[in-house]
């Protein structure tokens, strides 16, 4: 099989997985594995496809086959962690995710998996620690990347990391730090989202956070943005203030919005 044939087949497999054609993707991945039986990447892809198809035990077998070829293969440990998490064994999932980031080459997705796991378990201090490490150590020149690369970074890991980070900071009442991270998140996205009138949920969140910390200048400018830039009705703005008084920062109390 030539390099061009492999690339064509991999693209076909990607499309099949995207459109839920798991059986076809698995069949084509077996073709690749038969052609390249010692390629750990194709073994891991097959494990991932079986995981998508809810064949967890088979997925685990292919993870182990990949690790037989490379005992330090981070992607295989990540997949084993995902399988464990799917089975609600969060301790084992954490163990495997930790193994995925303990290898010589730093593994971005392992840190992201830990952020998501810790957030799910309400271990917010741990989620904050791993999220901050991610942001500081991966794609360091992302602000100088092309718009297309920034979109990929945003979709692959940055968005999930920032959202879990600032939410964890809010839930541990570190409101000033949460504001900083929300603003960083918005600033990065503004590099390629150019519509000045695209309403962002982060604008509403910042409005509530500024009212939470009672910063008069920020409260005034944020309210002006809501009323005069986004043209949010005054009764909705008033309801958002009531949310803050009642502790609804990341959510809303529907009763406050009833006219």
C-alpha positions in Angstrom: 0.0 0.0 0.0 1.5 3.3 -1.1 1.6 6.4 1.1 -1.0 8.1 -1.1 -3.3 5.0 -0.7 -2.9 5.1 3.1 -3.7 8.8 3.2 -6.8 8.3 1.1 -8.0 5.4 3.3 -7.3 7.3 6.5 -9.5 10.2 5.2 -12.2 7.7 4.3 -12.1 6.2 7.8 -12.2 9.7 9.3 -15.3 10.5 7.3 -17.0 7.2 8.2 -16.4 7.8 11.9 -17.7 11.3 11.6 -20.9 10.1 10.0 -21.4 7.2 12.5 -20.4 4.4 10.1 -18.5 2.6 12.7 -18.6 -0.9 11.1 -17.2 0.4 7.8 -14.5 2.4 9.7 -13.5 -0.7 11.7 -13.3 -2.8 8.5 -11.0 -0.3 6.8 -8.9 0.0 9.9 -8.4 -3.8 9.9 -7.1 -3.4 6.4 -4.5 -1.0 7.6 -3.6 -3.1 10.6 -3.2 -6.2 8.4 -0.9 -4.1 6.1 1.1 -2.6 9.0 0.7 -4.9 12.0 3.5 -3.2 14.0 2.1 0.3 13.6 1.0 1.4 17.0 -1.0 4.4 15.6 -3.3 2.2 13.6 -3.8 -0.1 16.6 -4.8 2.9 18.7 -7.1 4.1 15.9 -8.8 0.7 15.8 -9.1 0.7 19.6 -10.7 4.2 19.4 -13.2 3.0 16.7 -14.2 0.0 18.8 -14.7 2.3 21.7 -17.0 4.4 19.5 -18.9 1.2 18.7 -19.3 0.4 22.4 -17.1 -2.7 22.0 -15.1 -1.7 25.1 -13.3 -5.0 25.8 -12.1 -5.2 22.2 -11.0 -1.6 22.4 -9.0 -2.5 25.4 -7.3 -5.5 23.6 -6.1 -3.2 20.9 -4.8 -0.7 23.4 -2.8 -3.4 25.0 -1.5 -4.5 21.6 -0.3 -1.0 20.9 1.4 -0.9 24.3 3.2 -4.2 23.5 4.8 -2.4 20.6 5.5 0.8 22.6 5.1 0.6 26.4 5.2 4.4 26.7 2.5 5.1 24.1 0.5 8.0 25.6 -2.4 7.7 23.2 -3.0 4.1 24.3 -3.0 5.1 28.0 -5.5 7.9 27.2 -7.8 5.4 25.5 -7.6 3.0 28.5 -8.5 5.9 30.7 -11.5 6.7 28.5 -12.6 3.1 28.7 -12.3 3.0 32.5 -14.2 6.3 32.8 -16.9 5.0 30.6 -17.2 2.1 33.0 -17.5 4.6 35.9 -14.1 3.5 37.3 -12.8 7.0 37.9 -9.9 6.0 40.0 -8.6 3.7 37.2 -9.3 6.4 34.6 -7.2 8.9 36.6 -4.4 6.3 36.9 -4.3 5.8 33.1 -4.5 9.6 32.3 -1.7 10.1 34.8 0.3 7.5 33.0 -0.4 9.2 29.6 1.3 12.4 30.8 4.2 10.7 32.6 6.0 9.8 29.5 9.0 11.6 28.1 7.1 13.6 25.5 4.4 15.9 27.0 0.9 14.7 26.0 -1.6 17.5 25.7 -4.8 15.3 25.6 -3.8 13.5 28.8 -3.9 16.8 30.7 -7.2 17.7 29.0 -8.7 14.4 30.1 -7.6 15.1 33.7 -9.2 18.5 33.6 -12.5 17.1 32.4 -12.4 14.2 34.9 -11.6 16.4 37.9 -14.3 18.9 36.9 -16.8 16.1 36.6 -15.8 14.8 40.1 -16.1 18.4 41.5 -12.3 18.3 42.3 -12.1 21.9 41.3 -8.6 22.7 42.7 -7.2 19.8 40.7 -9.0 20.9 37.6 -7.6 24.4 38.0 -4.1 23.1 38.4 -4.2 20.9 35.3 -6.0 23.5 33.2 -3.4 26.2 34.1 -0.6 23.8 33.2 -2.2 23.1 29.8 -2.6 26.8 29.0 0.9 27.6 30.0 2.7 24.7 28.2 1.0 23.9 24.9 0.6 25.8 21.7 2.5 28.7 23.3 2.5 30.8 20.2 -1.2 30.3 19.5 -1.9 34.1 19.5 0.4 34.4 16.5 -1.1 31.4 14.7 -3.2 31.7 11.6 -7.0 32.0 12.0 -7.5 28.5 10.7 -4.9 27.1 13.2 -6.5 29.1 16.0 -9.9 27.5 15.2 -8.3 24.1 15.4 -6.6 24.8 18.7 -9.9 26.2 20.0 -11.9 23.2 19.0 -9.3 20.6 20.0 -8.6 21.6 23.5 -8.5 25.4 24.3 -12.3 25.9 24.6 -12.9 23.0 26.9 -9.9 23.9 29.1 -10.9 27.6 29.5 -14.6 26.8 30.2 -13.7 24.2 32.9 -11.1 26.5 34.3 -13.1 29.6 34.8 -16.1 27.5 36.0 -13.9 25.8 38.6 -12.6 29.3 39.7 -16.2 30.5 40.1 -17.2 27.4 42.1 -14.3 28.0 44.4 -15.3 31.7 44.7 -12.1 32.9 43.0 -14.0 35.5 41.1 -11.2 37.9 40.2 -9.2 35.0 38.7 -12.3 33.8 36.9 -12.8 37.2 35.3 -9.2 37.2 34.1 -9.6 33.8 32.5 -13.0 34.6 30.9 -11.4 37.7 29.3 -8.4 35.7 28.1 -10.8 33.2 26.5 -12.8 36.0 24.8 -9.6 37.8 23.6 -8.3 34.6 21.9 -11.6 33.9 20.2 -11.8 37.5 19.0 -8.7 36.9 16.9 -10.8 35.0 14.3 -14.4 35.9 15.3 -14.7 39.3 13.8 -18.5 40.1 14.2 -18.6 42.8 16.9 -22.4 42.1 17.5 -22.1 38.4 18.0 -23.5 38.0 21.5 -21.3 35.8 23.7 -22.4 33.9 26.8 -19.2 35.1 28.3 -20.5 38.7 28.1 -23.4 37.7 30.3 -21.0 35.8 32.6 -18.7 38.8 32.9 -21.7 41.0 33.7 -22.7 38.8 36.5 -19.1 38.4 37.8 -18.5 42.2 37.9 -21.7 42.6 39.9 -20.6 39.7 42.2 -17.4 41.5 43.1 -19.1 44.9 43.0 -16.7 46.7 40.7 -18.5 49.9 40.0 -16.6 50.9 36.8 -16.9 47.4 35.3 -20.5 47.1 36.3 -21.3 50.3 34.5 -19.4 49.5 31.3 -20.8 46.0 31.2 -24.4 47.2 31.7 -23.9 49.8 29.0 -22.6 47.1 26.6 -25.7 45.0 27.3 -28.2 47.8 26.9 -26.7 49.8 24.1 -24.4 47.4 22.2 -26.4 44.2 22.3 -29.7 46.0 22.8 -30.7 43.6 25.6 -34.0 44.7 27.1 -33.8 46.5 30.4 -36.0 43.9 32.2 -33.6 41.1 31.2 -30.6 43.1 32.5 -32.6 43.6 35.8 -33.2 39.8 35.9 -29.6 39.1 35.5 -28.8 41.3 38.5 -31.4 39.4 40.5 -29.6 36.2 39.4 -26.4 37.5 41.0 -28.2 38.4 44.2 -29.5 34.9 44.4 -26.2 33.2 43.6 -27.0 32.3 40.0 -23.8 33.2 38.3 -23.3 30.3 35.8 -27.0 29.7 35.4 -30.3 31.6 35.6 -33.3 31.5 37.8 -36.3 31.3 35.3 -38.6 33.1 37.8 -36.5 36.2 37.4 -37.3 36.4 33.7 -41.1 36.0 34.0 -42.9 39.2 33.0 
